[in-house]
Amino acid sequence: MHLVVPSDDFAAAWREAHAEWGPGFHEDGFGLTADDDVESAQGFSDWVERLRVDAECTYRWIVQGERVVGGIALRHDSHELADRLGHLGYGVRPSERGRGVASWAVREMLRLAADVGMARVTAVCEVDNAASIATLERAGGERVDFIGSAVRFSIPVP
Ligand SMILES: CC(C)(COP(=O)(O)OP(=O)(O)OC[C@H]1O[C@@H](n2cnc3c(N)ncnc32)[C@H](O)[C@@H]1OP(=O)(O)O)[C@@H](O)C(=O)NCCC(=O)NCCS
């Protein structure tokens, strides 16, 4: 597995993964908004370019072989949503869950956090999201506080 910078080179693989999530699912970790037109070639390129030039958030796609298996994003401290939504966001396509993909990607992303000088990263998830909570605990995360129905974790950057 490796983390790749979002790129047009993975357009077909990304679309194949996107189809698996299906309509109505929010693909955490991909930076996708309702305004992005990922169906057209130009729209996809524009979206990828927006991700690549974002100086306040590092986006990576989790790739295994020819497949995009997930996405992960690291908001930097300067990002306006880092306080409320946490630094880390991630999602693994349904068919690839439960085999360590997210745990691996979080560990890798902590290295990128070290590269941008972060000593700790936070992540916020719903209290009933057992898989995400287990992922964060496995990465060394500790519960800090609750925000409504969500819990915030803080993870030391090794
Ligand atoms: C959360 C998510 C990213 C986990 O990805 P994953 O690749 O399946 O996670 P891993 O295989 O690395 O498993 C991590 C831990 O979660 C546990 N886990 C996995 N699926 C689980 C489930 N459905 N229920 C409870 N625990 C689960 C694993 O046992 C593992 O814990 P362990 O290390 O103590 O054994 C994935 O379920 C997902 O994409 N969910 C939808 C998007 C989302 O919720 N993103 C996070 C938003 S905060």
Ligand as a Chemical Component Dictionary entry (heavy atoms), coordinates in Angstrom:
data_LIG
# 
_chem_comp.id                   LIG 
_chem_comp.type                 NON-POLYMER 
_chem_comp.pdbx_formal_charge   0 
_chem_comp.three_letter_code    LIG 
# 
loop_
_chem_comp_atom.comp_id 
_chem_comp_atom.atom_id 
_chem_comp_atom.alt_atom_id 
_chem_comp_atom.type_symbol 
_chem_comp_atom.charge 
_chem_comp_atom.model_Cartn_x 
_chem_comp_atom.model_Cartn_y 
_chem_comp_atom.model_Cartn_z 
_chem_comp_atom.pdbx_ordinal 
LIG C1  C1  C 0 -13.495 4.137  10.079 1  
LIG C2  C2  C 0 -12.835 3.424  8.903  2  
LIG C3  C3  C 0 -11.974 4.429  8.157  3  
LIG C4  C4  C 0 -11.971 2.280  9.437  4  
LIG O1  O1  O 0 -11.235 1.749  8.346  5  
LIG P1  P1  P 0 -10.657 0.257  8.329  6  
LIG O2  O2  O 0 -9.618  0.208  7.280  7  
LIG O3  O3  O 0 -11.770 -0.702 8.250  8  
LIG O4  O4  O 0 -9.981  0.170  9.795  9  
LIG P2  P2  P 0 -8.913  -0.921 10.270 10 
LIG O5  O5  O 0 -9.127  -2.193 9.488  11 
LIG O6  O6  O 0 -7.578  -0.284 10.247 12 
LIG O7  O7  O 0 -9.391  -1.205 11.750 13 
LIG C5  C5  C 0 -9.074  -0.310 12.772 14 
LIG C6  C6  C 0 -9.685  -0.794 14.061 15 
LIG O8  O8  O 0 -11.115 -0.735 13.955 16 
LIG C7  C7  C 0 -11.683 -1.982 14.285 17 
LIG N1  N1  N 0 -12.860 -2.110 13.468 18 
LIG C8  C8  C 0 -12.920 -2.172 12.124 19 
LIG N2  N2  N 0 -14.200 -2.225 11.721 20 
LIG C9  C9  C 0 -14.944 -2.204 12.850 21 
LIG C10 C10 C 0 -16.342 -2.229 13.093 22 
LIG N3  N3  N 0 -17.224 -2.257 12.072 23 
LIG N4  N4  N 0 -16.765 -2.185 14.377 24 
LIG C11 C11 C 0 -15.888 -2.128 15.395 25 
LIG N5  N5  N 0 -14.541 -2.077 15.233 26 
LIG C12 C12 C 0 -14.095 -2.132 13.969 27 
LIG C13 C13 C 0 -10.608 -2.980 13.939 28 
LIG O9  O9  O 0 -10.758 -4.204 14.669 29 
LIG C14 C14 C 0 -9.376  -2.246 14.378 30 
LIG O10 O10 O 0 -9.240  -2.291 15.791 31 
LIG P3  P3  P 0 -8.036  -3.116 16.479 32 
LIG O11 O11 O 0 -6.790  -2.494 15.944 33 
LIG O12 O12 O 0 -8.252  -2.865 17.922 34 
LIG O13 O13 O 0 -8.231  -4.523 16.027 35 
LIG C15 C15 C 0 -13.895 2.837  7.935  36 
LIG O14 O14 O 0 -14.801 2.033  8.670  37 
LIG C16 C16 C 0 -14.665 3.886  7.162  38 
LIG O15 O15 O 0 -14.235 4.336  6.105  39 
LIG N6  N6  N 0 -15.823 4.325  7.699  40 
LIG C17 C17 C 0 -16.624 5.363  7.046  41 
LIG C18 C18 C 0 -15.940 6.706  7.093  42 
LIG C19 C19 C 0 -15.592 7.119  8.510  43 
LIG O16 O16 O 0 -16.318 6.835  9.463  44 
LIG N7  N7  N 0 -14.461 7.837  8.629  45 
LIG C20 C20 C 0 -13.984 8.331  9.903  46 
LIG C21 C21 C 0 -14.664 9.615  10.195 47 
LIG S1  S1  S 0 -14.117 10.233 11.784 48 
# 
loop_
_chem_comp_bond.comp_id 
_chem_comp_bond.atom_id_1 
_chem_comp_bond.atom_id_2 
_chem_comp_bond.value_order 
_chem_comp_bond.pdbx_ordinal 
LIG C1  C2  SING 1  
LIG C2  C3  SING 2  
LIG C2  C4  SING 3  
LIG C2  C15 SING 4  
LIG C4  O1  SING 5  
LIG O1  P1  SING 6  
LIG P1  O2  DOUB 7  
LIG P1  O3  SING 8  
LIG P1  O4  SING 9  
LIG O4  P2  SING 10 
LIG P2  O5  DOUB 11 
LIG P2  O6  SING 12 
LIG P2  O7  SING 13 
LIG O7  C5  SING 14 
LIG C5  C6  SING 15 
LIG C6  O8  SING 16 
LIG C6  C14 SING 17 
LIG O8  C7  SING 18 
LIG C7  N1  SING 19 
LIG C7  C13 SING 20 
LIG N1  C8  SING 21 
LIG N1  C12 SING 22 
LIG C8  N2  DOUB 23 
LIG N2  C9  SING 24 
LIG C9  C10 SING 25 
LIG C9  C12 DOUB 26 
LIG C10 N3  SING 27 
LIG C10 N4  DOUB 28 
LIG N4  C11 SING 29 
LIG C11 N5  DOUB 30 
LIG N5  C12 SING 31 
LIG C13 O9  SING 32 
LIG C13 C14 SING 33 
LIG C14 O10 SING 34 
LIG O10 P3  SING 35 
LIG P3  O11 DOUB 36 
LIG P3  O12 SING 37 
LIG P3  O13 SING 38 
LIG C15 O14 SING 39 
LIG C15 C16 SING 40 
LIG C16 O15 DOUB 41 
LIG C16 N6  SING 42 
LIG N6  C17 SING 43 
LIG C17 C18 SING 44 
LIG C18 C19 SING 45 
LIG C19 O16 DOUB 46 
LIG C19 N7  SING 47 
LIG N7  C20 SING 48 
LIG C20 C21 SING 49 
LIG C21 S1  SING 50 
# 
